[in-house]
Amino acid sequence: MGYRASLPSDSASVTIKMVPAQAQQVVTRQSLLPADEEPSAFSRTTRDNQLTSPDATFTVDASRLSADRLRYIGAATRRIARGLDLDEIVMGLCRATVPTFSDAILVYLRDPLPVGDERPTGPLVLRLSRTDHRPADSEADGAFMPLVQLEPTELDVVATQLYEVRPGSAFAEVLRGVRPVFTNTPATRAALLELLGKNVECRVPPGQRAILAPLRGRRRVIGTALFLRDPERRAFEDDDLLVAAQLATHSALGIDKTALDGRQALIAGELQRRMLPETLPRCTGVRLASRYLPAAETARVGGDWYDAIPLPGSRVALVVGDVMGHDMTSAALMGQLRTTAQTLAGLDLPPHEVLHALDEQAQRLGTDYIATCLYAVYDPVSHHITIANAGHPPPVLLHLGGRAEVLRVPSGAPIGVGGVDFEAVSLDAPAGATLLLYTDGLVESRLRDVWTGIEQLREKLTAVAQLTGPDHPPPLEALCDEVLDMLGPGDRDDDIALLAARFDGIAPRDVAYWFLEPEETAPGRARRLARGVLARWGMEELTDSLELLVSEVVTNAVRYASRPVTLRLLRTDVLRCEVGDDVPQLPRLRQARATDEGGRGLYLVNRLARRWGATRLSTGKVVWFELDR
């Protein structure tokens, strides 16, 4: 009978033959288990012999020696597998090897390291990744002989830090062979000279005291490992090539997977960054702050998202959602739903209609896609907010006096279920209040249920508000940080998306609103109304610019409108003018020719206004512009 261990995929299986118990073999004192593993029966036999001389030998059953090698391979590969990144895997290889299997090790990795199926470009270049060496004064129980050849600093000097493998060279042939080899043959010795340089002759012992093991990943060779033994220690045996092959194989596969995982994490992080808004918009009458935290450092992508979308009439849509899962598919679906929500918001649909359209979109994408979403529209003029919910945790409103209220919003079914209706409710949004939208990762974990977490969130907001007093709301950014601080150890089971909106509103005295009949006299009337409002607001210096631009925009509106045109002026940090009509076609900026009688209105708006734009509504459109005060 025999033990069978596998080599890399292109290597033949090797059988370690068992010798009858009567057959004895003379070997040098050694232990094959890593330092942090339980000593084997072989190493215990070594101590029982109580060797006192470095040259002492003892007899041991050859079958025990082979079994010990297999136990060492298992212990060493477990130690290598514990590495979570490239450095830990390489360190695990070195610590599992030195001093149990070799007295020194040099690990070279490809530079740059290929990832997955990508084909490397340029020549094969190896970079010294790590060296390790057994201390010369080691006298631990079961340790090897003191080393006199190499010191740790000398390893780095002797080893070439960066080496380009020439095609057709002796070292290139060793890498092509994939299998570990001894360096005592002319061809392999030449390969070693190419890797380490000419002065290696006095550093690497002759004979079977060095093993060169290519590190082959799933697709190609990604590096090599050089195992060295001291001249005063017993040389490597043929079975040690099997040990080296197992160490190299497990290390290479771990490095290959780590590189692939690192690339996927980078792509996932970039995907997440691109799908979440880089900055929040500046909206009239509301201040915004947000936070996003992944579930863990090793899972930087998920399905949570938030958004703030400016709407016509100085309104703003506040959105927060959560797609089931923490993988690339969830992130991709999140991006599609977020894009759909932005498109629907541009159509100025009611919140419940937006959720209904998102539900249909999720069903078209697949039957297994489930998401929760909360969609709210805040109107700073009317001081109201309209909210619709699709299976999402309810929002919390922090009032100016410090009272935190969990809003009563019908939860509805999650997006993707299909065949359900969504209900929207309209609530007061008083000035100075703060609305918090969040995903369930903030309030739910293995340590608490969702309603316990919501109650803790409400208590946290109340406590923070008491620090600033009843007349001053807490700073928005600091409030978000304080909310995240409520998460204790073990509470991060899911991603967290947080969107906070401070309602400043627009006072009625800062709003002027009129209806204009679509007649030829409408532009003149609009100029007179605008001039009177500016005089009342003490902003006469803007009269000429506002009259000119209002006249141009109202003229374009009444030319095609069949219903009354709306004119609204808003005084905030800027002066905003909005003109609405029932024509859905949006105006386009164009360069008028010298012979054209018209076509210069939007050109003037573009040159004189701070900002301008046009938004299509379900009943027509709104053209707006802003002037600096």
C-alpha positions as CSV (number, residue, x, y, z in Angstrom):
1,M,0.0,0.0,0.0
2,G,1.2,3.7,-0.3
3,Y,0.2,7.3,0.2
4,R,-0.6,9.2,-2.9
5,A,-0.2,13.0,-3.1
6,S,-1.0,15.2,-6.1
7,L,1.4,17.5,-8.0
8,P,0.3,20.4,-10.2
9,S,-2.1,19.6,-13.0
10,D,0.6,18.9,-15.5
11,S,2.6,16.6,-13.2
12,A,2.2,12.9,-12.8
13,S,1.1,11.5,-9.5
14,V,3.8,10.4,-7.1
15,T,3.5,7.4,-4.8
16,I,5.4,7.5,-1.5
17,K,6.1,3.8,-0.9
18,M,5.8,2.3,2.5
19,V,8.7,0.1,3.8
20,P,8.1,-2.8,6.1
21,A,8.5,-2.0,9.8
22,Q,11.7,-4.1,10.0
23,A,13.5,-1.9,7.4
24,Q,15.4,0.9,9.1
25,Q,17.0,4.0,7.6
26,V,19.6,6.4,9.0
27,V,18.5,10.0,8.8
28,T,19.7,13.3,10.2
29,R,17.9,15.1,13.1
30,Q,14.9,17.2,11.9
31,S,11.2,18.0,12.3
32,L,8.8,18.6,9.4
33,L,6.0,20.4,11.1
34,P,5.6,24.2,11.2
35,A,6.5,25.8,14.5
36,D,2.9,26.5,15.4
37,E,1.5,23.0,14.8
38,E,1.4,20.0,17.1
39,P,4.7,18.0,17.0
40,S,4.5,14.8,15.0
41,A,5.3,11.3,16.1
42,F,8.5,11.7,14.1
43,S,9.7,14.7,16.0
44,R,8.7,13.2,19.3
45,T,10.9,10.2,18.4
46,T,13.7,12.6,17.8
47,R,13.5,14.0,21.3
48,D,13.2,10.6,22.9
49,N,16.6,9.7,21.4
50,Q,18.1,12.7,23.4
51,L,20.7,13.6,20.7
52,T,23.5,15.7,22.2
53,S,25.8,16.1,19.2
54,P,25.1,18.0,15.9
55,D,26.5,14.9,14.0
56,A,24.3,12.5,15.9
57,T,22.1,10.1,14.0
58,F,19.3,7.8,14.9
59,T,17.2,5.1,13.2
60,V,13.5,5.6,12.4
61,D,11.0,3.6,10.6
62,A,10.8,4.8,6.9
63,S,7.0,4.5,7.0
64,R,6.9,6.9,9.9
65,L,9.0,9.4,7.9
66,S,6.7,9.3,4.9
67,A,3.6,9.7,7.1
68,D,5.3,12.7,8.8
69,R,5.9,14.3,5.4
70,L,2.2,14.1,4.6
71,R,1.3,15.6,8.0
72,Y,3.7,18.4,7.4
73,I,2.2,19.1,4.0
74,G,-1.3,19.3,5.6
75,A,-0.1,21.6,8.3
76,A,1.9,23.8,6.0
77,T,-0.9,24.2,3.4
78,R,-3.3,25.1,6.2
79,R,-1.0,27.8,7.3
80,I,-0.7,29.1,3.8
81,A,-4.4,29.0,3.3
82,R,-4.9,31.3,6.3
83,G,-3.5,34.2,4.4
84,L,-6.2,36.8,3.3
85,D,-4.0,38.8,1.0
86,L,-0.9,38.4,-1.1
87,D,1.6,39.4,1.6
88,E,0.0,37.1,4.2
89,I,0.1,34.1,1.8
90,V,3.8,34.7,0.9
91,M,4.6,35.1,4.6
92,G,2.7,31.9,5.4
93,L,4.8,30.0,2.8
94,C,8.0,31.4,4.4
95,R,7.0,30.7,8.0
96,A,5.7,27.2,7.1
97,T,9.0,26.4,5.3
98,V,11.7,27.9,7.5
99,P,13.1,26.2,9.4
100,T,11.1,23.0,9.2
101,F,11.6,22.2,5.5
102,S,14.5,24.5,4.5
103,D,16.9,26.9,6.1
104,A,16.2,29.8,3.8
105,I,13.6,30.6,1.1
106,L,13.4,33.3,-1.6
107,V,10.0,34.0,-3.2
108,Y,9.9,35.7,-6.6
109,L,6.6,36.9,-8.1
110,R,5.8,38.2,-11.6
111,D,5.8,42.0,-12.0
112,P,3.1,43.0,-12.7
113,L,1.1,40.1,-11.4
114,P,-1.3,38.8,-14.1
115,V,-4.9,38.6,-13.0
116,G,-7.4,35.9,-14.1
117,D,-7.4,35.3,-17.8
118,E,-5.7,38.5,-18.8
119,R,-2.7,37.9,-21.1
120,P,0.5,39.6,-19.8
121,T,2.1,42.1,-22.1
122,G,5.8,42.6,-22.3
123,P,8.6,40.3,-21.1
124,L,8.4,38.0,-18.1
125,V,9.9,40.0,-15.2
126,L,10.2,38.5,-11.7
127,R,10.5,40.7,-8.6
128,L,11.9,39.5,-5.2
129,S,8.8,39.4,-3.0
130,R,10.1,38.1,0.3
131,T,13.1,36.2,1.8
132,D,13.3,34.3,5.1
133,H,16.1,32.6,6.9
134,R,16.5,30.6,10.0
135,P,18.4,32.5,12.8
136,A,21.9,31.2,13.4
137,D,21.5,31.1,17.1
138,S,18.3,29.2,17.2
139,E,18.4,26.4,19.8
140,A,14.7,25.6,20.0
141,D,13.9,22.0,20.7
142,G,14.1,20.0,17.5
143,A,15.8,22.8,15.6
144,F,18.4,22.5,12.8
145,M,22.1,23.0,12.9
146,P,23.4,26.6,13.3
147,L,23.8,28.3,9.9
148,V,27.2,29.7,8.9
149,Q,26.5,30.5,5.2
150,L,23.8,33.1,5.0
151,E,22.5,36.0,7.0
152,P,19.1,37.6,6.4
153,T,20.6,40.8,5.1
154,E,23.0,38.9,2.8
155,L,20.0,37.1,1.2
156,D,18.6,40.4,0.0
157,V,22.0,41.4,-1.4
158,V,22.7,38.1,-3.2
159,A,19.2,37.9,-4.6
160,T,18.4,40.0,-7.6
161,Q,15.5,42.3,-6.8
162,L,14.2,42.5,-10.3
163,Y,15.0,39.9,-13.0
164,E,13.9,39.6,-16.6
165,V,13.6,36.1,-17.9
166,R,15.1,35.8,-21.3
167,P,13.2,33.5,-23.7
168,G,15.0,30.2,-24.3
169,S,17.3,30.6,-21.3
170,A,17.9,27.9,-18.8
171,F,15.7,29.5,-16.2
172,A,12.9,29.9,-18.8
173,E,13.1,26.2,-19.4
174,V,12.8,25.5,-15.7
175,L,9.7,27.6,-15.5
176,R,8.2,25.9,-18.5
177,G,8.7,22.5,-16.8
178,V,6.5,23.7,-13.9
179,R,7.8,20.8,-11.7
180,P,10.2,21.6,-8.8
181,V,13.8,20.6,-9.6
182,F,17.1,20.2,-7.8
183,T,19.8,22.7,-8.8
184,N,22.7,20.2,-8.9
185,T,22.4,19.5,-12.7
186,P,24.2,21.7,-15.2
187,A,21.0,23.0,-16.7
188,T,19.3,23.9,-13.3
189,R,22.6,25.3,-12.0
190,A,22.7,27.6,-14.9
191,A,19.1,28.6,-14.2
192,L,20.1,29.4,-10.6
193,L,23.0,31.5,-11.8
194,E,20.7,33.5,-14.0
195,L,18.4,34.2,-11.2
196,L,20.8,35.0,-8.4
197,G,23.9,36.2,-10.2
198,K,27.5,35.0,-10.4
199,N,28.4,35.4,-6.7
200,V,25.8,32.7,-5.8
201,E,28.5,30.0,-6.1
202,C,29.7,30.8,-2.6
203,R,26.2,31.2,-1.2
204,V,24.2,28.2,-2.4
205,P,25.6,24.9,-1.3
206,P,26.3,22.3,-4.0
207,G,24.4,19.0,-4.3
208,Q,20.8,18.5,-3.6
209,R,20.5,21.4,-1.1
210,A,18.5,23.8,-3.3
211,I,15.1,23.3,-4.9
212,L,13.7,25.6,-7.5
213,A,9.9,25.4,-7.6
214,P,7.9,27.4,-10.2
215,L,4.7,28.9,-8.8
216,R,2.0,28.1,-11.3
217,G,-1.5,29.7,-11.0
218,R,-4.6,28.6,-12.8
219,R,-3.4,29.9,-16.2
220,R,0.4,30.5,-16.1
221,V,3.5,30.6,-14.1
222,I,3.3,33.6,-11.7
223,G,6.7,33.3,-9.9
224,T,9.1,30.9,-8.3
225,A,10.3,29.8,-4.9
226,L,13.9,28.8,-4.0
227,F,14.3,26.5,-1.0
228,L,17.8,26.2,0.5
229,R,19.4,24.0,3.1
230,D,22.6,24.5,5.0
231,P,25.7,22.4,4.1
232,E,25.7,20.9,7.6
233,R,22.2,19.7,7.3
234,R,21.1,16.6,5.5
235,A,20.4,17.2,1.8
236,F,17.0,17.2,0.2
237,E,15.7,13.8,-0.9
238,D,13.6,12.9,-3.9
239,D,10.4,12.9,-1.8
240,D,11.1,16.5,-0.9
241,L,10.3,17.5,-4.5
242,L,6.8,16.3,-3.7
243,V,6.7,18.5,-0.6
244,A,8.0,21.5,-2.6
245,A,5.4,20.9,-5.3
246,Q,2.6,20.9,-2.8
247,L,3.8,24.1,-1.1
248,A,4.3,25.8,-4.5
249,T,0.9,24.7,-5.8
250,H,-1.1,25.9,-2.8
251,S,0.8,29.1,-2.6
252,A,0.4,29.9,-6.3
253,L,-3.3,29.1,-6.3
254,G,-3.8,31.3,-3.2
255,I,-1.8,34.2,-4.8
256,D,-3.7,33.8,-8.0
257,K,-7.1,33.9,-6.2
258,T,-6.0,36.9,-4.1
259,A,-4.9,38.8,-7.1
260,L,-8.3,38.0,-8.8
261,D,-10.2,39.0,-5.7
262,G,-8.3,42.2,-5.4
263,R,-9.1,43.1,-9.0
264,Q,-12.8,42.3,-8.5
265,A,-12.8,44.3,-5.3
266,L,-11.3,47.2,-7.3
267,I,-13.9,46.9,-10.0
268,A,-16.7,46.6,-7.5
269,G,-15.5,49.6,-5.6
270,E,-15.3,51.6,-8.8
271,L,-18.7,50.4,-9.8
272,Q,-20.1,51.4,-6.4
273,R,-18.5,54.8,-6.6
274,R,-19.8,55.5,-10.1
275,M,-23.4,54.4,-9.2
276,L,-23.6,56.5,-6.1
277,P,-23.8,60.3,-6.5
278,E,-20.4,61.9,-6.2
279,T,-21.9,65.1,-4.8
280,L,-25.4,66.0,-3.7
281,P,-27.1,68.9,-5.6
282,R,-27.7,72.3,-4.1
283,C,-31.4,72.7,-3.9
284,T,-33.5,75.7,-2.9
285,G,-35.0,75.4,0.6
286,V,-33.3,72.2,1.7
287,R,-29.8,71.2,2.8
288,L,-28.5,67.7,2.2
289,A,-25.9,65.3,3.7
290,S,-25.3,61.6,3.1
291,R,-23.1,58.7,4.2
292,Y,-22.4,55.2,2.7
293,L,-20.7,52.4,4.5
294,P,-20.0,49.0,3.0
295,A,-20.8,45.9,5.0
296,A,-17.0,45.2,5.5
297,E,-13.6,46.1,4.1
298,T,-13.7,42.9,2.1
299,A,-17.1,43.6,0.6
300,R,-17.0,47.1,-0.8
301,V,-20.0,46.7,-3.1
302,G,-23.6,46.2,-2.3
303,G,-27.1,47.1,-3.4
304,D,-27.8,50.1,-1.1
305,W,-28.1,53.5,-2.8
306,Y,-29.4,57.1,-2.2
307,D,-30.1,60.0,-4.4
308,A,-31.4,63.6,-4.4
309,I,-33.0,64.8,-7.6
310,P,-33.9,68.5,-8.3
311,L,-37.5,68.8,-9.6
312,P,-39.4,71.6,-11.2
313,G,-40.8,74.3,-8.9
314,S,-37.8,74.2,-6.6
315,R,-38.9,70.8,-5.3
316,V,-36.5,67.9,-4.7
317,A,-36.9,64.1,-4.8
318,L,-35.2,62.2,-2.0
319,V,-34.6,58.5,-2.7
320,V,-33.1,55.6,-0.7
321,G,-33.2,52.0,-1.7
322,D,-31.7,48.6,-1.0
323,V,-31.3,45.7,-3.4
324,M,-31.1,42.2,-1.9
325,G,-27.5,40.8,-1.9
326,H,-23.9,42.0,-1.7
327,D,-22.4,41.1,-5.1
328,M,-21.8,42.6,-8.5
329,T,-25.3,41.6,-9.7
330,S,-26.9,43.5,-6.8
331,A,-24.8,46.5,-7.6
332,A,-25.7,46.4,-11.3
333,L,-29.4,46.1,-10.5
334,M,-29.0,49.0,-8.1
335,G,-27.5,51.1,-10.8
336,Q,-30.4,50.3,-13.2
337,L,-33.0,51.1,-10.6
338,R,-31.3,54.3,-9.7
339,T,-31.1,55.4,-13.4
340,T,-34.8,54.5,-13.8
341,A,-35.7,56.5,-10.8
342,Q,-33.9,59.5,-12.1
343,T,-35.7,59.2,-15.4
344,L,-39.1,58.9,-13.8
345,A,-38.3,61.9,-11.5
346,G,-37.6,63.9,-14.7
347,L,-41.1,63.2,-15.8
348,D,-42.5,64.6,-12.5
349,L,-44.5,61.5,-11.7
350,P,-46.1,61.2,-8.3
351,P,-44.1,59.1,-5.8
352,H,-46.4,56.1,-5.9
353,E,-46.3,56.1,-9.7
354,V,-42.5,56.1,-9.6
355,L,-42.5,53.0,-7.3
356,H,-45.0,51.3,-9.6
357,A,-42.7,51.9,-12.6
358,L,-39.7,50.7,-10.6
359,D,-41.6,47.5,-9.8
360,E,-42.3,46.9,-13.4
361,Q,-38.7,47.5,-14.3
362,A,-37.4,45.0,-11.7
363,Q,-39.8,42.4,-13.0
364,R,-38.5,42.9,-16.6
365,L,-35.0,42.4,-15.4
366,G,-35.7,39.1,-13.7
367,T,-38.0,37.2,-11.4
368,D,-35.5,36.9,-8.5
369,Y,-34.7,40.6,-8.1
370,I,-36.1,42.1,-4.9
371,A,-35.5,45.6,-3.6
372,T,-36.9,48.0,-1.1
373,C,-37.2,51.7,-1.9
374,L,-38.5,54.9,-0.3
375,Y,-39.3,57.9,-2.6
376,A,-40.2,61.3,-1.2
377,V,-40.8,64.7,-2.8
378,Y,-40.3,67.9,-0.7
379,D,-41.9,71.2,-1.7
380,P,-40.2,74.1,0.1
381,V,-42.9,76.5,-0.9
382,S,-45.8,74.6,0.5
383,H,-43.7,73.0,3.3
384,H,-45.1,69.6,2.6
385,I,-43.5,66.3,1.7
386,T,-45.1,63.4,-0.2
387,I,-43.8,59.9,0.6
388,A,-44.4,56.5,-0.9
389,N,-42.8,53.3,0.5
390,A,-42.0,49.9,-1.0
391,G,-41.1,47.6,1.9
392,H,-38.5,50.0,3.3
393,P,-37.8,51.0,6.9
394,P,-39.8,54.2,7.8
395,P,-38.1,57.6,7.8
396,V,-37.5,59.5,11.0
397,L,-38.3,63.2,11.3
398,L,-36.3,65.2,13.9
399,H,-38.3,68.3,14.8
400,L,-36.7,71.7,15.7
401,G,-37.6,71.3,19.3
402,G,-35.7,68.0,19.6
403,R,-38.6,65.5,19.2
404,A,-37.8,62.6,16.9
405,E,-40.8,61.1,15.2
406,V,-41.0,57.8,13.2
407,L,-43.3,58.8,10.3
408,R,-46.4,56.7,9.7
409,V,-45.9,55.7,6.0
410,P,-47.6,52.6,4.6
411,S,-44.8,50.1,4.0
412,G,-46.1,48.4,0.9
413,A,-44.6,45.4,-0.8
414,P,-41.0,45.4,-2.0
415,I,-40.1,46.2,-5.6
416,G,-40.1,43.1,-7.8
417,V,-43.0,41.4,-6.1
418,G,-45.4,42.6,-8.7
419,G,-49.2,43.0,-8.8
420,V,-49.4,45.4,-5.8
421,D,-50.4,49.1,-5.4
422,F,-48.3,51.7,-3.7
423,E,-49.8,54.4,-1.5
424,A,-48.4,58.0,-1.1
425,V,-49.1,60.1,1.9
426,S,-48.6,63.9,2.3
427,L,-47.1,65.2,5.6
428,D,-46.1,68.5,7.0
429,A,-42.4,69.4,6.7
430,P,-41.9,72.3,9.1
431,A,-38.9,74.6,8.6
432,G,-35.9,73.5,10.7
433,A,-36.9,69.8,10.8
434,T,-34.6,67.1,9.6
435,L,-35.7,64.0,7.7
436,L,-33.5,60.9,7.8
437,L,-33.8,58.2,5.2
438,Y,-31.7,55.1,5.7
439,T,-31.3,51.4,4.8
440,D,-31.9,48.5,7.1
441,G,-28.2,48.0,7.7
442,L,-28.3,51.0,10.1
443,V,-31.1,49.6,12.4
444,E,-31.0,45.8,11.9
445,S,-28.2,43.3,12.8
446,R,-27.7,39.9,14.4
447,L,-27.9,41.6,17.8
448,R,-31.2,43.5,17.3
449,D,-34.3,43.4,15.3
450,V,-35.3,46.3,13.0
451,W,-37.8,47.9,15.3
452,T,-35.4,47.9,18.2
453,G,-32.9,49.5,16.0
454,I,-35.4,52.2,14.9
455,E,-36.2,53.0,18.5
456,Q,-32.5,53.3,19.2
457,L,-32.1,55.6,16.2
458,R,-35.0,57.8,17.5
459,E,-33.4,58.0,20.9
460,K,-30.0,58.8,19.4
461,L,-31.5,61.7,17.4
462,T,-33.3,63.1,20.5
463,A,-30.1,63.0,22.5
464,V,-28.1,64.7,19.8
465,A,-30.7,67.5,19.4
466,Q,-30.6,68.2,23.1
467,L,-26.9,69.1,22.8
468,T,-27.7,72.1,20.6
469,G,-30.9,73.3,22.3
470,P,-34.5,73.6,21.2
471,D,-34.0,76.6,18.9
472,H,-31.0,75.4,17.0
473,P,-31.0,72.1,15.0
474,P,-27.7,70.1,15.1
475,P,-25.3,70.6,12.2
476,L,-26.2,68.2,9.4
477,E,-22.8,66.6,8.8
478,A,-22.2,66.1,12.5
479,L,-25.6,64.6,12.9
480,C,-24.8,62.0,10.3
481,D,-21.6,61.1,12.1
482,E,-23.4,60.8,15.4
483,V,-26.0,58.5,13.9
484,L,-23.3,56.2,12.5
485,D,-21.6,56.1,15.9
486,M,-24.6,54.3,17.3
487,L,-23.3,51.2,15.6
488,G,-21.3,49.0,18.0
489,P,-19.0,46.0,17.4
490,G,-20.8,43.3,15.5
491,D,-23.5,45.6,14.2
492,R,-22.1,45.9,10.6
493,D,-23.9,43.0,8.9
494,D,-25.1,45.0,5.9
495,D,-24.3,48.1,3.9
496,I,-25.6,51.4,5.2
497,A,-26.9,54.2,3.1
498,L,-28.0,57.4,4.9
499,L,-29.5,60.5,3.5
500,A,-30.4,63.5,5.7
501,A,-32.4,66.5,4.5
502,R,-32.7,69.7,6.6
503,F,-35.9,71.6,5.6
504,D,-35.3,75.3,5.4
505,G,-38.3,76.0,3.2
506,I,-39.2,79.2,1.5
507,A,-41.2,81.8,3.4
508,P,-44.5,83.0,1.7
509,R,-43.1,86.5,1.6
510,D,-40.3,85.3,-0.6
511,V,-42.7,83.9,-3.2
512,A,-44.6,85.7,-5.9
513,Y,-47.0,83.7,-8.2
514,W,-49.2,84.8,-11.2
515,F,-51.3,83.3,-14.0
516,L,-50.9,85.0,-17.4
517,E,-53.3,84.6,-20.3
518,P,-51.6,83.5,-23.5
519,E,-52.1,86.9,-25.2
520,E,-49.8,89.4,-26.8
521,T,-50.0,91.6,-23.7
522,A,-48.6,88.9,-21.4
523,P,-44.9,89.8,-21.8
524,G,-45.6,93.5,-20.9
525,R,-47.7,92.5,-17.9
526,A,-45.0,90.0,-16.7
527,R,-42.4,92.8,-16.8
528,R,-44.6,95.1,-14.7
529,L,-45.3,92.4,-12.1
530,A,-41.6,91.5,-11.9
531,R,-40.6,95.1,-11.5
532,G,-43.1,95.7,-8.7
533,V,-41.9,92.6,-6.8
534,L,-38.3,93.6,-7.0
535,A,-39.1,97.0,-5.6
536,R,-41.0,95.4,-2.7
537,W,-38.0,93.0,-2.1
538,G,-35.4,95.8,-2.3
539,M,-33.7,94.3,-5.3
540,E,-34.1,97.1,-7.9
541,E,-30.6,96.6,-9.2
542,L,-31.8,93.4,-10.9
543,T,-34.7,95.1,-12.6
544,D,-33.3,95.5,-16.0
545,S,-31.9,92.0,-16.3
546,L,-35.0,90.4,-14.9
547,E,-37.4,92.3,-17.2
548,L,-35.4,91.4,-20.2
549,L,-35.2,87.7,-19.5
550,V,-38.8,87.4,-18.3
551,S,-40.0,89.1,-21.4
552,E,-38.1,86.7,-23.6
553,V,-39.2,83.5,-21.8
554,V,-42.9,84.6,-21.5
555,T,-42.9,85.5,-25.1
556,N,-41.8,82.0,-26.1
557,A,-44.4,80.5,-23.8
558,V,-47.5,82.5,-25.0
559,R,-46.5,81.9,-28.6
560,Y,-47.6,78.2,-28.5
561,A,-49.5,77.9,-25.2
562,S,-53.3,77.3,-25.2
563,R,-53.8,77.6,-21.5
564,P,-52.7,80.2,-19.0
565,V,-49.0,80.6,-18.4
566,T,-47.6,80.5,-14.9
567,L,-45.0,83.0,-13.6
568,R,-43.3,82.5,-10.3
569,L,-40.4,84.4,-8.6
570,L,-38.5,83.0,-5.6
571,R,-36.2,84.9,-3.4
572,T,-33.6,82.8,-1.7
573,D,-29.8,83.0,-1.9
574,V,-30.5,83.7,-5.6
575,L,-33.4,85.2,-7.5
576,R,-35.2,82.4,-9.4
577,C,-37.8,82.8,-12.1
578,E,-40.0,80.0,-13.4
579,V,-42.3,80.1,-16.4
580,G,-44.7,77.2,-17.1
581,D,-46.9,76.4,-20.0
582,D,-48.8,73.4,-21.4
583,V,-46.4,72.7,-24.3
584,P,-44.3,69.6,-23.7
585,Q,-41.6,70.4,-26.3
586,L,-38.4,71.7,-24.6
587,P,-36.7,74.8,-26.0
588,R,-33.3,74.4,-27.6
589,L,-30.5,76.9,-27.6
590,R,-29.4,77.7,-31.1
591,Q,-27.4,80.4,-32.9
592,A,-29.7,82.7,-34.8
593,R,-28.6,83.9,-38.2
594,A,-28.1,87.6,-39.0
595,T,-31.3,87.7,-41.1
596,D,-33.5,85.9,-38.5
597,E,-36.1,88.1,-36.7
598,G,-36.2,85.8,-33.7
599,G,-34.4,82.9,-32.0
600,R,-32.2,85.1,-29.7
601,G,-34.3,84.8,-26.5
602,L,-32.5,81.7,-25.0
603,Y,-29.2,83.1,-26.2
604,L,-29.8,86.1,-24.0
605,V,-30.9,83.9,-21.1
606,N,-27.8,81.8,-21.5
607,R,-25.5,84.8,-21.4
608,L,-27.1,86.8,-18.6
609,A,-28.5,84.2,-16.2
610,R,-26.4,82.4,-13.5
611,R,-28.1,79.1,-14.4
612,W,-31.0,78.1,-16.6
613,G,-32.9,75.0,-17.7
614,A,-36.1,73.4,-18.8
615,T,-38.0,70.5,-17.4
616,R,-40.8,68.5,-19.0
617,L,-43.9,68.0,-16.8
618,S,-46.8,65.7,-17.2
619,T,-48.9,68.8,-18.1
620,G,-46.3,70.7,-20.1
621,K,-42.9,72.2,-19.1
622,V,-41.2,74.7,-16.9
623,V,-38.4,77.0,-18.1
624,W,-36.4,78.6,-15.3
625,F,-33.4,80.8,-14.7
626,E,-31.5,82.2,-11.8
627,L,-29.8,85.6,-11.2
628,D,-27.2,86.3,-8.5
629,R,-28.5,88.7,-5.9
